[in-house]
Amino acid sequence: MRNRLPSLLLTCLLYACSANVLANIMLYGNLDMGYMKWSGNKLRMEERSSSRIGLEGEENLGGGTKTIFQLEQRFTAYDGIAPTSYAFQGGSNVGLAGHFGKLRFGRINQMVTETMWDFDPWYDDGITTHQRNVVAGGNARMGIGGLPGNGRQDNTVRWDSPAFGAYAFGLAYQLSGNDEHPSNQHQNAGFSLLAKYNRGPTALALGFHRRANSASSQYWTVGAAHEFGPLRLSALYERAISRKEWIGSGYTDDLLERNFLLGMIYQLGQDSINASYQQLKAETGGASIGIDRKYSLGYVHWLSKRTSAYIDWTRIRHGQQSILCGSGCGTIGGIAIGMNHRF
């Protein structure tokens, strides 16, 4: 994949530059580079927000309907390496948009996880991000084990409604046998439901997700946010059940996780101060197996409309039998300093 990346990007750039291919096409990207240090580990280069380059386009079909598509490649800017398993890990989909909303097919953002970004002050990026549950895929930076996964789904059809006043809705369906589950013992399809409210300073969301190729592992999430002038307060709660998949890891029953987040963004002109408190409690067979608490603080300074510098700090107090870190992890801290450029 590393050898193929330059040719893939060149093909995309030539496609984007062809004036008669589409009526409207956009080349976009994100470059993030910084230094990260966790307690007990060496300083290393990392990224807060995944570096990417992508194409989005549309073609007018008449009658208010248009074709839309997306191709997005992810990579790490500090070494230039792309994921080995995907040519377009960040998304590859095509569909239609019109008075009915958007209907897309392919590899698409997981609907409920995408909504979580609206209530996490860090939009699910970096060392300060919210502690994702096992069903949603965990978080590699946190050292979470369990079912692998991320914020996108393969072999999916997703519909996003148009806005009905302050309300909007969404549905997604994923074919079975095509997820990143560690085994193929389950072959059920996955689906997501979402309802959103957004009017003025207030935003609300309620979502449900059942993971494909699992024993009906699922989670509910509810989020709320309100702006008080330059201050935005948010809250997010998740209840996730991982059914039976963890038995091979020493557990004998379903894994239940309850996760909540309280967040804050305070605008100082173009800059912002971010803060959050998170708590993740896990239990199996009715017995608690640990509570993890996370405190985060950050500052973003905008150098221009597209370039920012940031510093993030976090401290995590792992429970004695932490689902995130196992036993004996105790308290760890991390700090990240870097810059981000969007185009």
Phi, psi and omega in degrees: 000324181296322179288332183277341186302312180302319181292324177296315180293321178298317178300316180296319180295317178296323179295317181294328184278349180285116190292334186256012180285306181224156178292329183212119180219142184229131170265127181225167179189174180212129177239125182227131183214134179193185178243139182230140179220119172260148177300133181084000180234160180285156173296137179214160175280140181209185178227147177273313179241131187307128175289144186201161169219137187208169176234136170232139181211165177210153177226128181287123179259356182092158178067023180081007180251144178217153172277140178230152176208162176214137170226122183224126178256130175260152176198166174260120188293333185284345175225355176075011184270135176261159177303140183282343187263348184224138169282325179230072185297329184281350179150140173208103185209160178218152181185200182231148176224144180182207181297340180274356184105221178235134175234116186234152181228139174128219177264116192223154175306138173295126191300310185289320177297320177301321180292327178302329181301331182290341185245352173269122181304338180255011176052038176066032181238145169077189186289343184266358185299162182292153184279097185289145181286168183298318182297323179285349175116358180068196182212116186299326181292338180269353182074027182282133176269201177094205184292131177287164179163177177203194186276012179231156181233137175276163171048050188237146167246131184227133176242128173245124184287160167290169178284130172255083188068241180270359187252150174210155185223163179208150175223144176217144180224130182241130179296151179284161176076013185225030180248176183270030179291143184291348177215169180251027183289339178243136183231037179272155177283163177245156177206160180224147176231143183212138173229135183229149174230131181212109178215122179060232184275359187249135176227136178225151177208144176225126183220157176224139179221128170250126184286135176291152175056041176225171177278055181063037173293138190203164172209151174253147175217143176225134182228152178213145177211150177213140180257131175244080186066237181282354183257127175242122177252141181220158177216143180220133177230137179229143172231113186238141176235119174259109189269111169071340184298338184268002182300320179294347179262014176105353178269152186245005182210182177299151176258121179251130178235134173241124188227130173225155182224137170243124186233160180214137169231125178241119182276129174244082189068236176277339181278172179209149170251127180246145176208152176202153169236135182226149176220130179237120179244130181239147176209156176216138183062026180082000182248136179291140176239026172129149175236130178247130180241139185226130179241132184222147179213140181206163179222135178239127177242122182271120178276334176202188179293338185239352184239131180224155172244147185217157170220129182233142177228141177215153177223130184237126177255102181280140174290171185298325177238057187301133175289337181278328194224357183080192183273150174080014181280327178066220183252132178229156179227158179213154177220142180223136178229131181190190177221157185224139176227131179246142176219000000 
